Structures are given as structure tokens and as C-alpha cells.
Amino acid sequence: MELKYKNHELEKIDKNLSSIESEIKAKKEKLEQVYSNKKNKNHIIDQLRFKKKDIRADNFQQITFSLQRSLLNRGSEKECPVCGSDFIHGW
């Protein structure tokens, strides 16, 4: 009788352990998904930062080029591309 009782208790413990193992596995999978999402998010943020730097550099180059072109063609320009003042009457 006592042996049956102990066997029954062991079966209960085994079921509890199986349940705990299943919970641990599910939580581990969730953690892995969260880690993967965080990694992807950080990668996207890095890409956006890089793109932002590229855009700023491109804008700066375009402004510089436009100003240089304007200064070289000053004779044909009637107003400053930066401030809009009249070259003919402003000088």
C-alpha cells in the first residue's frame, strides 16, 4: 500500500516537473523572440542613423555646389541664392 502511495506521489511530482519544463521552454522561446526583435530593432536604428548621416552629407554637398556655382556665375546671377539680395544694386 505504501509503495503504491509513493508511486502515486512520484507520478504527481513527474507531472509537475513536466509542467514546469513546459513553462520554462515557453518562456525561453519568448525570451529568444524578444532578443531577436531587439537585435532587429537595433539593426534598423543603426541603418536609419547611417542614412540620416548620408542625407545630411548629400544636403551639405548640394548646398556647397549650388553656392560655388553661383559664385562662379556671379556675373549672370541677379540675386544671391542664400539671402536673396540683389547683386546689381547691392554692390
C-alpha atoms as an extended CHARMM CRD file, in Angstrom:
* protein
*
        91  EXT
         1         1  MET       CA              0.0000000000        0.0000000000        0.0000000000  PROA      1               0.0000000000
         2         2  GLU       CA              2.7520000000        2.4190000000        0.9510000000  PROA      2               0.0000000000
         3         3  LEU       CA              4.6080000000        1.5710000000       -2.2430000000  PROA      3               0.0000000000
         4         4  LYS       CA              1.5190000000        2.4340000000       -4.3140000000  PROA      4               0.0000000000
         5         5  TYR       CA              1.1790000000        5.7170000000       -2.4440000000  PROA      5               0.0000000000
         6         6  LYS       CA              4.8320000000        6.6120000000       -3.0630000000  PROA      6               0.0000000000
         7         7  ASN       CA              4.4960000000        5.6280000000       -6.6980000000  PROA      7               0.0000000000
         8         8  HSD       CA              1.4190000000        7.8540000000       -6.9870000000  PROA      8               0.0000000000
         9         9  GLU       CA              3.3040000000       10.7280000000       -5.3390000000  PROA      9               0.0000000000
        10        10  LEU       CA              6.2080000000       10.2570000000       -7.7590000000  PROA      10              0.0000000000
        11        11  GLU       CA              3.7760000000       10.4030000000      -10.6950000000  PROA      11              0.0000000000
        12        12  LYS       CA              2.3810000000       13.6810000000       -9.3460000000  PROA      12              0.0000000000
        13        13  ILE       CA              5.8820000000       15.0690000000       -8.9780000000  PROA      13              0.0000000000
        14        14  ASP       CA              6.7290000000       13.9240000000      -12.5070000000  PROA      14              0.0000000000
        15        15  LYS       CA              3.6270000000       15.6830000000      -13.9020000000  PROA      15              0.0000000000
        16        16  ASN       CA              4.5350000000       18.8540000000      -12.0120000000  PROA      16              0.0000000000
        17        17  LEU       CA              8.0760000000       18.7120000000      -13.3500000000  PROA      17              0.0000000000
        18        18  SER       CA              6.8020000000       18.2070000000      -16.8840000000  PROA      18              0.0000000000
        19        19  SER       CA              4.5060000000       21.1880000000      -16.4610000000  PROA      19              0.0000000000
        20        20  ILE       CA              7.3710000000       23.3150000000      -15.1240000000  PROA      20              0.0000000000
        21        21  GLU       CA              9.6100000000       22.1970000000      -18.0040000000  PROA      21              0.0000000000
        22        22  SER       CA              6.9160000000       23.2080000000      -20.4940000000  PROA      22              0.0000000000
        23        23  GLU       CA              6.5780000000       26.6420000000      -18.8690000000  PROA      23              0.0000000000
        24        24  ILE       CA             10.3530000000       27.1250000000      -18.8960000000  PROA      24              0.0000000000
        25        25  LYS       CA             10.5280000000       26.1390000000      -22.5600000000  PROA      25              0.0000000000
        26        26  ALA       CA              7.7240000000       28.5540000000      -23.4850000000  PROA      26              0.0000000000
        27        27  LYS       CA              9.3650000000       31.3990000000      -21.5410000000  PROA      27              0.0000000000
        28        28  LYS       CA             12.7240000000       30.6160000000      -23.1250000000  PROA      28              0.0000000000
        29        29  GLU       CA             11.1410000000       30.8190000000      -26.5880000000  PROA      29              0.0000000000
        30        30  LYS       CA              9.5400000000       34.1610000000      -25.7050000000  PROA      30              0.0000000000
        31        31  LEU       CA             12.8850000000       35.4880000000      -24.4530000000  PROA      31              0.0000000000
        32        32  GLU       CA             14.5910000000       34.3670000000      -27.6590000000  PROA      32              0.0000000000
        33        33  GLN       CA             11.9010000000       36.1410000000      -29.6960000000  PROA      33              0.0000000000
        34        34  VAL       CA             12.3010000000       39.3270000000      -27.6310000000  PROA      34              0.0000000000
        35        35  TYR       CA             16.0800000000       39.1760000000      -28.0620000000  PROA      35              0.0000000000
        36        36  SER       CA             15.6800000000       38.6700000000      -31.8090000000  PROA      36              0.0000000000
        37        37  ASN       CA             13.2470000000       41.6010000000      -32.0390000000  PROA      37              0.0000000000
        38        38  LYS       CA             15.6320000000       43.7990000000      -30.0570000000  PROA      38              0.0000000000
        39        39  LYS       CA             18.5030000000       42.8230000000      -32.3380000000  PROA      39              0.0000000000
        40        40  ASN       CA             16.4200000000       43.6330000000      -35.4200000000  PROA      40              0.0000000000
        41        41  LYS       CA             15.3150000000       46.9440000000      -33.9010000000  PROA      41              0.0000000000
        42        42  ASN       CA             18.9090000000       47.9290000000      -33.1330000000  PROA      42              0.0000000000
        43        43  HSD       CA             19.9520000000       46.9920000000      -36.6750000000  PROA      43              0.0000000000
        44        44  ILE       CA             17.1730000000       49.1420000000      -38.1580000000  PROA      44              0.0000000000
        45        45  ILE       CA             18.1000000000       52.0600000000      -35.8750000000  PROA      45              0.0000000000
        46        46  ASP       CA             21.7360000000       51.7910000000      -36.9860000000  PROA      46              0.0000000000
        47        47  GLN       CA             20.6600000000       51.7600000000      -40.6440000000  PROA      47              0.0000000000
        48        48  LEU       CA             18.4860000000       54.8430000000      -40.1080000000  PROA      48              0.0000000000
        49        49  ARG       CA             21.3190000000       56.6940000000      -38.3710000000  PROA      49              0.0000000000
        50        50  PHE       CA             23.6390000000       55.8830000000      -41.2630000000  PROA      50              0.0000000000
        51        51  LYS       CA             21.0150000000       57.0040000000      -43.7930000000  PROA      51              0.0000000000
        52        52  LYS       CA             20.4730000000       60.2290000000      -41.8410000000  PROA      52              0.0000000000
        53        53  LYS       CA             24.2160000000       60.9700000000      -41.9830000000  PROA      53              0.0000000000
        54        54  ASP       CA             24.2070000000       60.2810000000      -45.7370000000  PROA      54              0.0000000000
        55        55  ILE       CA             21.2670000000       62.6170000000      -46.2720000000  PROA      55              0.0000000000
        56        56  ARG       CA             22.9270000000       65.3750000000      -44.2500000000  PROA      56              0.0000000000
        57        57  ALA       CA             26.1720000000       64.9450000000      -46.1920000000  PROA      57              0.0000000000
        58        58  ASP       CA             24.2770000000       64.9970000000      -49.5030000000  PROA      58              0.0000000000
        59        59  ASN       CA             22.3630000000       68.1230000000      -48.4890000000  PROA      59              0.0000000000
        60        60  PHE       CA             25.5750000000       69.8360000000      -47.4430000000  PROA      60              0.0000000000
        61        61  GLN       CA             27.2430000000       68.8930000000      -50.7400000000  PROA      61              0.0000000000
        62        62  GLN       CA             24.2680000000       70.1640000000      -52.7310000000  PROA      62              0.0000000000
        63        63  ILE       CA             24.2680000000       73.4810000000      -50.8760000000  PROA      63              0.0000000000
        64        64  THR       CA             28.0280000000       73.8280000000      -51.3060000000  PROA      64              0.0000000000
        65        65  PHE       CA             27.8280000000       73.0180000000      -55.0160000000  PROA      65              0.0000000000
        66        66  SER       CA             24.9770000000       75.4580000000      -55.5430000000  PROA      66              0.0000000000
        67        67  LEU       CA             26.8390000000       78.2210000000      -53.7360000000  PROA      67              0.0000000000
        68        68  GLN       CA             30.0610000000       77.5240000000      -55.6300000000  PROA      68              0.0000000000
        69        69  ARG       CA             28.2130000000       77.5500000000      -58.9520000000  PROA      69              0.0000000000
        70        70  SER       CA             26.5010000000       80.7750000000      -58.0140000000  PROA      70              0.0000000000
        71        71  LEU       CA             29.7850000000       82.4110000000      -57.0550000000  PROA      71              0.0000000000
        72        72  LEU       CA             31.4070000000       81.2980000000      -60.3110000000  PROA      72              0.0000000000
        73        73  ASN       CA             28.4720000000       82.6030000000      -62.3380000000  PROA      73              0.0000000000
        74        74  ARG       CA             28.1150000000       85.7650000000      -60.3360000000  PROA      74              0.0000000000
        75        75  GLY       CA             28.0340000000       87.9090000000      -63.4460000000  PROA      75              0.0000000000
        76        76  SER       CA             24.9620000000       86.1420000000      -64.7670000000  PROA      76              0.0000000000
        77        77  GLU       CA             23.2080000000       85.9000000000      -61.4170000000  PROA      77              0.0000000000
        78        78  LYS       CA             20.9510000000       88.7020000000      -60.2850000000  PROA      78              0.0000000000
        79        79  GLU       CA             20.4020000000       87.6240000000      -56.7000000000  PROA      79              0.0000000000
        80        80  CYS       CA             22.2390000000       85.6970000000      -54.0260000000  PROA      80              0.0000000000
        81        81  PRO       CA             20.9560000000       82.0870000000      -53.7180000000  PROA      81              0.0000000000
        82        82  VAL       CA             21.4770000000       82.1890000000      -49.9530000000  PROA      82              0.0000000000
        83        83  CYS       CA             19.9920000000       85.5060000000      -48.8330000000  PROA      83              0.0000000000
        84        84  GLY       CA             18.2080000000       86.6940000000      -51.9740000000  PROA      84              0.0000000000
        85        85  SER       CA             19.8540000000       90.1340000000      -52.0440000000  PROA      85              0.0000000000
        86        86  ASP       CA             20.1890000000       91.8340000000      -55.3890000000  PROA      86              0.0000000000
        87        87  PHE       CA             23.7700000000       91.6220000000      -56.7390000000  PROA      87              0.0000000000
        88        88  ILE       CA             23.2790000000       94.5010000000      -59.1290000000  PROA      88              0.0000000000
        89        89  HSD       CA             22.0040000000       97.0510000000      -56.6040000000  PROA      89              0.0000000000
        90        90  GLY       CA             23.5900000000       95.5690000000      -53.5030000000  PROA      90              0.0000000000
        91        91  TRP       CA             27.1640000000       96.1330000000      -54.5280000000  PROA      91              0.0000000000
